[in-house]
Amino acid sequence: MKEIILAGNIQPLGNRSLRPSIGITALIAALVACACDKSEQAPPPPPATVDVAEVVQKDVPIHQEWVGSLDGMVNAQILAQVSGYLIKQYYQEGQAVKKGQLLYEIDPKIFQATLDGARGNLARQEAVLKTARLDLERVERLLPERAVSVRDRDNAVGREASAQAEVQAAKAAVDSAQLQLGFTKIISPIDGIAGLSKAQLGNLVGPGSANAELTTISQLDPIKAYIPLSEQEYLQFARNKQSAGQQQDGQSLELILADGSAYPHPGKFFFADREVNIKTGTIQVAILFPNPGSLLRPGQYAKVRAVVKHKPGALLVPQRAVGEMQGRRLVAVVKPDNSVELRPVKAAETIGTQWIIDEGLRPGERVIAEGIQKVRPGATIDPKPYAEESPATGGR
């Protein structure tokens, strides 16, 4: 009988249903046990490396910010007061102009002709008046001699009065024509920066036309920043102003530009509007900022920041260290044994790149600022010092 040797066990070929022997089963079990032992003996992964910041305690100023826009101290709309064709532009757009500087000229020919006609009519009326006065003088000389009648004297008086009225009307016509001619030369009423020209040479300009407005000139030094205050903010501001007996300190009003930089010149309170807007519940307040060099322009974005109070002994952590889950603020606190604990905190205002924490932390504790996604509660970490992006120079 032929035999097949399987791991030392013998099975006859005559038995067609080959079954695993006890030796094969033992071998498989031994291999599985060996693999499990190797898996259980694999070394644990190293602790995650994270950036850790210490909770800092110090006195900090609390700022409040309002977003508004800039506007010129004076914005003068330059309008064409007479109708005619624009023939000259004397100023350069976007450049500074002086009060009384010539800006535009409208074709003066028709206005000069009107003035010449008015002057001719005035000369004619003055001649008529002179004749009427001579007639009156002659009648008054002859009246005592009864060479003329009283009616003749009365008629002469009437003609002299009528001629005098015509002279006055002719003078008014001359003045009007001269004024209209003067309006053909358009001058700047203020010192400031001239804007883009809204009319081109050759355009028909004047009242009632599409080109009535020619340009705008803005006085920019100082420049105004308009910000809206809520009724509560306005009341607090007004009470602080009354208790101090003076206006808001200009040093505490700071302008933040659109690129995030701080404007170097502090502002001061200028005025508050006369009413609260019933639709928005806010009152408009104007802040004046010096503007040498005309860096600031009307319409620019303006964020005005003011110190509203000081907070002694505030606890500060980087903003990156504070997360939010289900409406709660959380930080990952690193214990002395470098294990991680998730702890809810009460965050207040931000100061630059840091949060002020009112509850949940103690001075000197450590929190994870970078790499919190690598860890879980109870895990051990490898802490590294956190490098602050920028100093805490502001806040809201």
One Martini backbone bead per residue (centre of mass of N, CA, C, O) as a GRO file, in nm:
protein
  396
    1MET     BB    1   0.095   0.037   0.024
    2LYS     BB    2   0.062   0.349  -0.026
    3GLU     BB    3   0.227   0.648   0.099
    4ILE     BB    4   0.176   0.955   0.291
    5ILE     BB    5   0.380   1.210   0.422
    6LEU     BB    6   0.249   1.397   0.712
    7ALA     BB    7   0.413   1.511   0.956
    8GLY     BB    8   0.451   1.191   1.044
    9ASN     BB    9   0.191   1.102   0.909
   10ILE     BB   10  -0.025   0.836   0.818
   11GLN     BB   11  -0.202   0.784   0.503
   12PRO     BB   12  -0.406   0.611   0.328
   13LEU     BB   13  -0.519   0.598  -0.007
   14GLY     BB   14  -0.786   0.454   0.039
   15ASN     BB   15  -0.851   0.713   0.189
   16ARG     BB   16  -1.024   0.981   0.038
   17SER     BB   17  -1.060   1.139   0.311
   18LEU     BB   18  -0.869   1.396   0.387
   19ARG     BB   19  -0.730   1.481   0.708
   20PRO     BB   20  -0.619   1.667   0.938
   21SER     BB   21  -0.387   1.654   1.149
   22ILE     BB   22  -0.266   1.711   1.460
   23GLY     BB   23   0.006   1.840   1.365
   24ILE     BB   24  -0.100   2.068   1.183
   25THR     BB   25  -0.268   2.213   1.397
   26ALA     BB   26  -0.027   2.274   1.583
   27LEU     BB   27   0.136   2.441   1.381
   28ILE     BB   28  -0.068   2.669   1.334
   29ALA     BB   29  -0.093   2.753   1.632
   30ALA     BB   30   0.205   2.830   1.663
   31LEU     BB   31   0.213   3.055   1.447
   32VAL     BB   32  -0.007   3.236   1.568
   33ALA     BB   33   0.129   3.276   1.845
   34CYS     BB   34   0.383   3.409   1.734
   35ALA     BB   35   0.246   3.653   1.599
   36CYS     BB   36   0.114   3.765   1.853
   37ASP     BB   37   0.372   3.812   2.010
   38LYS     BB   38   0.495   4.017   1.813
   39SER     BB   39   0.265   4.226   1.830
   40GLU     BB   40   0.279   4.272   2.145
   41GLN     BB   41   0.601   4.356   2.123
   42ALA     BB   42   0.552   4.623   2.002
   43PRO     BB   43   0.634   4.938   2.006
   44PRO     BB   44   0.537   5.230   2.105
   45PRO     BB   45   0.455   5.527   2.021
   46PRO     BB   46   0.553   5.831   2.020
   47PRO     BB   47   0.518   6.125   2.135
   48ALA     BB   48   0.367   6.405   2.062
   49THR     BB   49   0.454   6.701   1.902
   50VAL     BB   50   0.408   7.015   2.073
   51ASP     BB   51   0.290   7.339   2.129
   52VAL     BB   52   0.364   7.534   2.423
   53ALA     BB   53   0.187   7.751   2.647
   54GLU     BB   54   0.182   7.997   2.882
   55VAL     BB   55   0.008   8.134   3.131
   56VAL     BB   56  -0.056   8.477   3.139
   57GLN     BB   57  -0.010   8.752   3.376
   58LYS     BB   58  -0.172   9.078   3.319
   59ASP     BB   59  -0.205   9.403   3.244
   60VAL     BB   60  -0.482   9.524   3.039
   61PRO     BB   61  -0.619   9.673   2.772
   62ILE     BB   62  -0.948   9.762   2.665
   63HIS     BB   63  -1.090   9.737   2.356
   64GLN     BB   64  -1.273   9.918   2.102
   65GLU     BB   65  -1.456   9.873   1.791
   66TRP     BB   66  -1.514  10.069   1.486
   67VAL     BB   67  -1.684  10.083   1.178
   68GLY     BB   68  -1.604  10.298   0.901
   69SER     BB   69  -1.553  10.622   0.744
   70LEU     BB   70  -1.413  10.851   0.534
   71ASP     BB   71  -1.396  11.220   0.534
   72GLY     BB   72  -1.405  11.525   0.452
   73MET     BB   73  -1.412  11.824   0.595
   74VAL     BB   74  -1.450  11.930   0.294
   75ASN     BB   75  -1.705  11.912   0.022
   76ALA     BB   76  -1.675  12.047  -0.302
   77GLN     BB   77  -1.897  12.116  -0.543
   78ILE     BB   78  -1.847  12.151  -0.890
   79LEU     BB   79  -2.039  12.380  -1.077
   80ALA     BB   80  -2.227  12.473  -1.347
   81GLN     BB   81  -2.390  12.801  -1.382
   82VAL     BB   82  -2.355  12.783  -1.694
   83SER     BB   83  -2.419  12.756  -2.029
   84GLY     BB   84  -2.178  12.552  -2.214
   85TYR     BB   85  -1.865  12.509  -2.353
   86LEU     BB   86  -1.594  12.324  -2.284
   87ILE     BB   87  -1.242  12.448  -2.326
   88LYS     BB   88  -1.103  12.425  -2.025
   89GLN     BB   89  -0.833  12.271  -1.823
   90TYR     BB   90  -0.618  12.362  -1.535
   91TYR     BB   91  -0.614  12.100  -1.377
   92GLN     BB   92  -0.498  11.824  -1.186
   93GLU     BB   93  -0.585  11.528  -1.118
   94GLY     BB   94  -0.533  11.465  -0.769
   95GLN     BB   95  -0.453  11.751  -0.693
   96ALA     BB   96  -0.358  12.031  -0.552
   97VAL     BB   97  -0.552  12.316  -0.452
   98LYS     BB   98  -0.641  12.653  -0.451
   99LYS     BB   99  -0.785  12.920  -0.353
  100GLY     BB  100  -0.887  13.065  -0.667
  101GLN     BB  101  -0.832  12.853  -0.865
  102LEU     BB  102  -0.828  12.765  -1.188
  103LEU     BB  103  -1.018  12.506  -1.358
  104TYR     BB  104  -1.230  12.633  -1.569
  105GLU     BB  105  -1.368  12.691  -1.913
  106ILE     BB  106  -1.616  12.866  -2.072
  107ASP     BB  107  -1.750  12.980  -2.338
  108PRO     BB  108  -1.765  13.351  -2.360
  109LYS     BB  109  -1.896  13.486  -2.610
  110ILE     BB  110  -2.203  13.514  -2.544
  111PHE     BB  111  -2.149  13.673  -2.274
  112GLN     BB  112  -1.998  13.911  -2.397
  113ALA     BB  113  -2.226  14.003  -2.582
  114THR     BB  114  -2.432  14.057  -2.360
  115LEU     BB  115  -2.263  14.271  -2.214
  116ASP     BB  116  -2.238  14.471  -2.446
  117GLY     BB  117  -2.544  14.519  -2.478
  118ALA     BB  118  -2.591  14.621  -2.185
  119ARG     BB  119  -2.402  14.866  -2.207
  120GLY     BB  120  -2.546  15.006  -2.443
  121ASN     BB  121  -2.818  15.042  -2.300
  122LEU     BB  122  -2.709  15.212  -2.068
  123ALA     BB  123  -2.613  15.450  -2.236
  124ARG     BB  124  -2.891  15.517  -2.351
  125GLN     BB  125  -3.039  15.564  -2.077
  126GLU     BB  126  -2.852  15.791  -1.979
  127ALA     BB  127  -2.926  15.987  -2.207
  128VAL     BB  128  -3.226  16.004  -2.142
  129LEU     BB  129  -3.187  16.110  -1.855
  130LYS     BB  130  -3.041  16.369  -1.927
  131THR     BB  131  -3.267  16.491  -2.096
  132ALA     BB  132  -3.487  16.485  -1.873
  133ARG     BB  133  -3.336  16.678  -1.679
  134LEU     BB  134  -3.321  16.924  -1.868
  135ASP     BB  135  -3.624  16.955  -1.904
  136LEU     BB  136  -3.686  16.999  -1.606
  137GLU     BB  137  -3.514  17.250  -1.564
  138ARG     BB  138  -3.659  17.429  -1.775
  139VAL     BB  139  -3.944  17.415  -1.656
  140GLU     BB  140  -3.867  17.531  -1.375
  141ARG     BB  141  -3.778  17.812  -1.491
  142LEU     BB  142  -4.064  17.878  -1.646
  143LEU     BB  143  -4.289  17.855  -1.433
  144PRO     BB  144  -4.280  18.146  -1.293
  145GLU     BB  145  -4.342  18.284  -1.589
  146ARG     BB  146  -4.573  18.113  -1.731
  147ALA     BB  147  -4.455  17.943  -1.991
  148VAL     BB  148  -4.558  17.702  -1.827
  149SER     BB  149  -4.710  17.438  -1.706
  150VAL     BB  150  -4.778  17.217  -1.463
  151ARG     BB  151  -4.802  16.977  -1.652
  152ASP     BB  152  -4.523  17.004  -1.776
  153ARG     BB  153  -4.378  16.953  -1.513
  154ASP     BB  154  -4.495  16.672  -1.453
  155ASN     BB  155  -4.399  16.534  -1.715
  156ALA     BB  156  -4.097  16.581  -1.661
  157VAL     BB  157  -4.083  16.423  -1.400
  158GLY     BB  158  -4.175  16.150  -1.520
  159ARG     BB  159  -3.947  16.120  -1.732
  160GLU     BB  160  -3.713  16.123  -1.529
  161ALA     BB  161  -3.803  15.874  -1.362
  162SER     BB  162  -3.815  15.672  -1.597
  163ALA     BB  163  -3.518  15.702  -1.683
  164GLN     BB  164  -3.399  15.615  -1.414
  165ALA     BB  165  -3.518  15.326  -1.416
  166GLU     BB  166  -3.381  15.235  -1.678
  167VAL     BB  167  -3.096  15.262  -1.571
  168GLN     BB  168  -3.120  15.055  -1.344
  169ALA     BB  169  -3.189  14.818  -1.531
  170ALA     BB  170  -2.932  14.837  -1.703
  171LYS     BB  171  -2.734  14.786  -1.470
  172ALA     BB  172  -2.841  14.508  -1.394
  173ALA     BB  173  -2.780  14.380  -1.669
  174VAL     BB  174  -2.478  14.421  -1.652
  175ASP     BB  175  -2.427  14.263  -1.392
  176SER     BB  176  -2.541  13.995  -1.496
  177ALA     BB  177  -2.355  13.964  -1.742
  178GLN     BB  178  -2.093  13.974  -1.575
  179LEU     BB  179  -2.157  13.728  -1.400
  180GLN     BB  180  -2.189  13.522  -1.628
  181LEU     BB  181  -1.903  13.561  -1.733
  182GLY     BB  182  -1.763  13.473  -1.467
  183PHE     BB  183  -1.881  13.172  -1.476
  184THR     BB  184  -1.678  13.071  -1.703
  185LYS     BB  185  -1.490  13.089  -1.451
  186ILE     BB  186  -1.372  12.820  -1.260
  187ILE     BB  187  -1.324  12.809  -0.913
  188SER     BB  188  -1.181  12.753  -0.612
  189PRO     BB  189  -1.316  12.765  -0.274
  190ILE     BB  190  -1.072  12.573  -0.183
  191ASP     BB  191  -0.856  12.386  -0.019
  192GLY     BB  192  -0.732  12.084  -0.198
  193ILE     BB  193  -0.851  11.790  -0.352
  194ALA     BB  194  -0.887  11.697  -0.676
  195GLY     BB  195  -1.083  11.534  -0.879
  196LEU     BB  196  -1.237  11.398  -1.114
  197SER     BB  197  -1.347  11.460  -1.424
  198LYS     BB  198  -1.694  11.470  -1.545
  199ALA     BB  199  -1.585  11.648  -1.782
  200GLN     BB  200  -1.529  11.727  -2.114
  201LEU     BB  201  -1.402  11.858  -2.369
  202GLY     BB  202  -1.695  11.993  -2.539
  203ASN     BB  203  -1.899  11.990  -2.337
  204LEU     BB  204  -2.220  12.041  -2.231
  205VAL     BB  205  -2.277  12.269  -1.974
  206GLY     BB  206  -2.501  12.294  -1.693
  207PRO     BB  207  -2.795  12.354  -1.591
  208GLY     BB  208  -2.975  12.047  -1.644
  209SER     BB  209  -2.743  11.879  -1.718
  210ALA     BB  210  -2.534  11.598  -1.721
  211ASN     BB  211  -2.281  11.830  -1.662
  212ALA     BB  212  -2.303  11.997  -1.392
  213GLU     BB  213  -2.086  11.824  -1.266
  214LEU     BB  214  -1.732  11.839  -1.257
  215THR     BB  215  -1.632  11.825  -0.945
  216THR     BB  216  -1.427  11.752  -0.645
  217ILE     BB  217  -1.335  11.911  -0.333
  218SER     BB  218  -1.107  11.819  -0.067
  219GLN     BB  219  -1.058  11.854   0.273
  220LEU     BB  220  -0.785  11.658   0.446
  221ASP     BB  221  -0.666  11.872   0.678
  222PRO     BB  222  -0.838  11.725   0.837
  223ILE     BB  223  -0.998  11.408   0.893
  224LYS     BB  224  -1.292  11.217   0.885
  225ALA     BB  225  -1.448  10.979   1.112
  226TYR     BB  226  -1.721  10.766   1.077
  227ILE     BB  227  -1.914  10.638   1.354
  228PRO     BB  228  -2.112  10.394   1.511
  229LEU     BB  229  -2.324  10.424   1.797
  230SER     BB  230  -2.470  10.301   2.038
  231GLU     BB  231  -2.665  10.392   2.290
  232GLN     BB  232  -2.488  10.268   2.512
  233GLU     BB  233  -2.218  10.385   2.416
  234TYR     BB  234  -2.302  10.680   2.421
  235LEU     BB  235  -2.374  10.700   2.722
  236GLN     BB  236  -2.096  10.620   2.825
  237PHE     BB  237  -1.941  10.842   2.684
  238ALA     BB  238  -2.095  11.087   2.804
  239ARG     BB  239  -2.036  11.023   3.103
  240ASN     BB  240  -1.729  11.024   3.086
  241LYS     BB  241  -1.711  11.314   2.986
  242GLN     BB  242  -1.849  11.451   3.231
  243SER     BB  243  -1.668  11.334   3.460
  244ALA     BB  244  -1.401  11.457   3.329
  245GLY     BB  245  -1.459  11.752   3.191
  246GLN     BB  246  -1.391  11.630   2.900
  247GLN     BB  247  -1.269  11.513   2.636
  248GLN     BB  248  -1.166  11.273   2.464
  249ASP     BB  249  -0.881  11.122   2.450
  250GLY     BB  250  -0.679  11.123   2.176
  251GLN     BB  251  -0.476  10.880   2.249
  252SER     BB  252  -0.728  10.651   2.246
  253LEU     BB  253  -0.746  10.713   1.932
  254GLU     BB  254  -0.744  10.470   1.673
  255LEU     BB  255  -0.626  10.389   1.344
  256ILE     BB  256  -0.728  10.130   1.120
  257LEU     BB  257  -0.634   9.995   0.841
  258ALA     BB  258  -0.692   9.779   0.577
  259ASP     BB  259  -0.391   9.635   0.633
  260GLY     BB  260  -0.369   9.657   0.972
  261SER     BB  261  -0.251   9.919   1.024
  262ALA     BB  262  -0.134  10.184   1.217
  263TYR     BB  263  -0.199  10.500   1.263
  264PRO     BB  264   0.026  10.745   1.385
  265HIS     BB  265  -0.224  10.934   1.438
  266PRO     BB  266  -0.417  11.061   1.660
  267GLY     BB  267  -0.739  11.112   1.775
  268LYS     BB  268  -1.047  11.318   1.799
  269PHE     BB  269  -1.316  11.446   1.912
  270PHE     BB  270  -1.583  11.631   1.749
  271PHE     BB  271  -1.884  11.490   1.698
  272ALA     BB  272  -2.235  11.454   1.740
  273ASP     BB  273  -2.515  11.385   1.641
  274ARG     BB  274  -2.853  11.493   1.687
  275GLU     BB  275  -2.931  11.180   1.627
  276VAL     BB  276  -3.103  10.881   1.633
  277ASN     BB  277  -3.131  10.607   1.448
  278ILE     BB  278  -3.429  10.429   1.427
  279LYS     BB  279  -3.328  10.185   1.245
  280THR     BB  280  -3.032  10.124   1.407
  281GLY     BB  281  -2.964  10.262   1.695
  282THR     BB  282  -2.766  10.496   1.602
  283ILE     BB  283  -2.484  10.720   1.634
  284GLN     BB  284  -2.304  10.969   1.487
  285VAL     BB  285  -1.944  10.993   1.486
  286ALA     BB  286  -1.672  11.224   1.493
  287ILE     BB  287  -1.328  11.190   1.388
  288LEU     BB  288  -1.012  11.342   1.415
  289PHE     BB  289  -0.738  11.338   1.172
  290PRO     BB  290  -0.443  11.375   1.086
  291ASN     BB  291  -0.320  11.459   0.721
  292PRO     BB  292  -0.032  11.444   0.624
  293GLY     BB  293  -0.004  11.406   0.273
  294SER     BB  294  -0.282  11.265   0.207
  295LEU     BB  295  -0.327  10.954   0.269
  296LEU     BB  296  -0.607  11.010   0.335
  297ARG     BB  297  -0.937  10.923   0.203
  298PRO     BB  298  -1.230  10.936   0.091
  299GLY     BB  299  -1.394  10.617   0.164
  300GLN     BB  300  -1.231  10.484   0.355
  301TYR     BB  301  -1.144  10.252   0.561
  302ALA     BB  302  -1.250  10.246   0.919
  303LYS     BB  303  -1.084  10.168   1.232
  304VAL     BB  304  -1.183  10.243   1.555
  305ARG     BB  305  -0.982  10.266   1.853
  306ALA     BB  306  -1.055  10.218   2.208
  307VAL     BB  307  -1.010  10.276   2.541
  308VAL     BB  308  -1.239  10.158   2.800
  309LYS     BB  309  -1.035   9.974   2.976
  310HIS     BB  310  -0.885   9.804   3.260
  311LYS     BB  311  -0.721   9.477   3.321
  312PRO     BB  312  -0.634   9.319   3.594
  313GLY     BB  313  -0.487   9.012   3.590
  314ALA     BB  314  -0.483   8.880   3.319
  315LEU     BB  315  -0.545   8.592   3.123
  316LEU     BB  316  -0.319   8.455   2.872
  317VAL     BB  317  -0.376   8.316   2.541
  318PRO     BB  318  -0.365   8.181   2.259
  319GLN     BB  319  -0.595   8.157   2.013
  320ARG     BB  320  -0.511   7.863   1.918
  321ALA     BB  321  -0.585   7.728   2.207
  322VAL     BB  322  -0.886   7.794   2.131
  323GLY     BB  323  -1.177   7.611   2.126
  324GLU     BB  324  -1.483   7.468   1.971
  325MET     BB  325  -1.766   7.283   2.133
  326GLN     BB  326  -2.086   7.304   2.155
  327GLY     BB  327  -2.047   7.616   2.260
  328ARG     BB  328  -1.760   7.558   2.378
  329ARG     BB  329  -1.471   7.640   2.543
  330LEU     BB  330  -1.141   7.499   2.472
  331VAL     BB  331  -0.858   7.342   2.638
  332ALA     BB  332  -0.523   7.206   2.636
  333VAL     BB  333  -0.391   7.071   2.916
  334VAL     BB  334  -0.070   7.049   3.065
  335LYS     BB  335   0.065   6.848   3.272
  336PRO     BB  336   0.337   6.769   3.458
  337ASP     BB  337   0.334   6.468   3.299
  338ASN     BB  338   0.236   6.540   2.993
  339SER     BB  339  -0.059   6.533   3.006
  340VAL     BB  340  -0.395   6.551   2.878
  341GLU     BB  341  -0.648   6.818   2.925
  342LEU     BB  342  -0.977   6.892   2.888
  343ARG     BB  343  -1.093   7.242   2.921
  344PRO     BB  344  -1.318   7.456   3.022
  345VAL     BB  345  -1.380   7.802   2.924
  346LYS     BB  346  -1.379   8.163   2.979
  347ALA     BB  347  -1.404   8.390   2.728
  348ALA     BB  348  -1.335   8.709   2.628
  349GLU     BB  349  -1.122   8.899   2.509
  350THR     BB  350  -0.912   9.032   2.264
  351ILE     BB  351  -0.538   9.056   2.233
  352GLY     BB  352  -0.468   9.036   1.945
  353THR     BB  353  -0.343   8.693   1.967
  354GLN     BB  354  -0.523   8.692   2.235
  355TRP     BB  355  -0.679   8.557   2.513
  356ILE     BB  356  -0.913   8.618   2.760
  357ILE     BB  357  -0.934   8.445   3.075
  358ASP     BB  358  -1.171   8.409   3.334
  359GLU     BB  359  -1.212   8.085   3.322
  360GLY     BB  360  -1.012   7.764   3.390
  361LEU     BB  361  -0.741   7.909   3.476
  362ARG     BB  362  -0.390   7.933   3.566
  363PRO     BB  363  -0.113   8.055   3.646
  364GLY     BB  364   0.141   7.868   3.459
  365GLU     BB  365  -0.002   7.710   3.281
  366ARG     BB  366  -0.040   7.469   3.018
  367VAL     BB  367  -0.090   7.495   2.658
  368ILE     BB  368  -0.203   7.407   2.351
  369ALA     BB  369  -0.122   7.575   2.033
  370GLU     BB  370   0.013   7.328   1.868
  371GLY     BB  371  -0.122   7.006   1.779
  372ILE     BB  372  -0.410   6.912   1.894
  373GLN     BB  373  -0.481   6.692   1.666
  374LYS     BB  374  -0.263   6.468   1.789
  375VAL     BB  375  -0.447   6.449   2.044
  376ARG     BB  376  -0.569   6.310   2.356
  377PRO     BB  377  -0.710   6.241   2.627
  378GLY     BB  378  -0.431   6.130   2.832
  379ALA     BB  379  -0.206   6.190   2.666
  380THR     BB  380   0.130   6.195   2.574
  381ILE     BB  381   0.369   6.458   2.542
  382ASP     BB  382   0.598   6.670   2.345
  383PRO     BB  383   0.712   6.962   2.450
  384LYS     BB  384   0.711   7.289   2.295
  385PRO     BB  385   0.779   7.599   2.235
  386TYR     BB  386   0.589   7.877   2.168
  387ALA     BB  387   0.569   8.092   1.887
  388GLU     BB  388   0.488   8.399   1.858
  389GLU     BB  389   0.374   8.586   1.598
  390SER     BB  390   0.275   8.842   1.773
  391PRO     BB  391   0.225   9.100   1.948
  392ALA     BB  392   0.021   9.244   2.191
  393THR     BB  393  -0.129   9.543   2.038
  394GLY     BB  394  -0.436   9.463   2.061
  395GLY     BB  395  -0.808   9.489   2.024
  396ARG     BB  396  -1.177   9.432   2.133
   0.00000   0.00000   0.00000
